[in-house]
Amino acid sequence: MVKRLTETERRVVFHFLLERSTNGKLKNGSMIEASHKFSCSMSTVQRIWVQAKNSFGRGLPLDVSSE
């Protein structure tokens, strides 16, 4: 069964990853740790991270909504 994260949960995942990053680069194992902690797939965690970084890179507000 696949768990669908709410937008609030997706923000929590992003902030969890952000705390484990330095200059936008994640520490090894951070995505696996997040997927276990939040009971979601690695691809979901990766998508949240990339989407949030892209929105920041374009100077937009944080966007981690599901597509």
Phi and psi in degrees as a GROMACS rama.xvg file:
@    title "Ramachandran Plot"
@    xaxis  label "Phi"
@    yaxis  label "Psi"
@TYPE xy
-92.5648  132.377  VAL-2
-91.8415  125.777  LYS-3
-91.5471  123.151  ARG-4
-84.803  141.581  LEU-5
-74.4689  167.905  THR-6
-62.0097  -37.7613  GLU-7
-62.4193  -43.951  THR-8
-63.759  -38.2477  GLU-9
-64.2812  -38.0851  ARG-10
-64.852  -39.9144  ARG-11
-63.0838  -42.523  VAL-12
-59.5098  -46.5271  VAL-13
-60.4103  -45.9276  PHE-14
-67.0058  -33.6063  HIS-15
-59.3133  -46.6846  PHE-16
-68.0316  -39.8238  LEU-17
-59.553  -38.6329  LEU-18
-65.7171  -21.1085  GLU-19
-104.285  20.8458  ARG-20
-120.93  157.292  SER-21
-131.629  120.253  THR-22
52.6304  39.5753  ASN-23
80.7446  2.7907  GLY-24
-110.077  125.383  LYS-25
-76.944  146.393  LEU-26
-70.0113  150.757  LYS-27
-55.1866  136.04  ASN-28
85.0522  -3.69955  GLY-29
-64.3231  -39.6071  SER-30
-70.0162  -39.3346  MET-31
-63.9804  -44.5017  ILE-32
-58.3611  -43.492  GLU-33
-65.4428  -42.3498  ALA-34
-64.1224  -35.4716  SER-35
-72.2991  -45.9493  HIS-36
-61.2496  -39.6373  LYS-37
-103.807  8.23587  PHE-38
51.6338  50.9683  SER-39
-136.986  170.183  CYS-40
-76.2547  158.416  SER-41
-59.4092  -39.2253  MET-42
-64.8751  -34.0241  SER-43
-64.5327  -46.1729  THR-44
-61.1897  -45.0641  VAL-45
-61.2061  -42.7414  GLN-46
-62.7939  -42.7283  ARG-47
-61.1442  -46.3222  ILE-48
-62.9064  -48.6678  TRP-49
-65.0114  -44.7108  VAL-50
-61.8472  -43.8228  GLN-51
-67.1549  -43.4949  ALA-52
-62.1523  -39.7722  LYS-53
-65.0764  -39.8708  ASN-54
-66.8678  -39.5728  SER-55
-65.8846  -40.7654  PHE-56
-62.3552  -27.9545  GLY-57
-93.3679  4.0497  ARG-58
76.3194  19.9842  GLY-59
-96.0825  161.469  LEU-60
-63.9689  159.18  PRO-61
-54.9556  124.871  LEU-62
-128.242  109.255  ASP-63
-123.142  21.4899  VAL-64
-63.3746  150.908  SER-65
-75.3228  146.538  SER-66
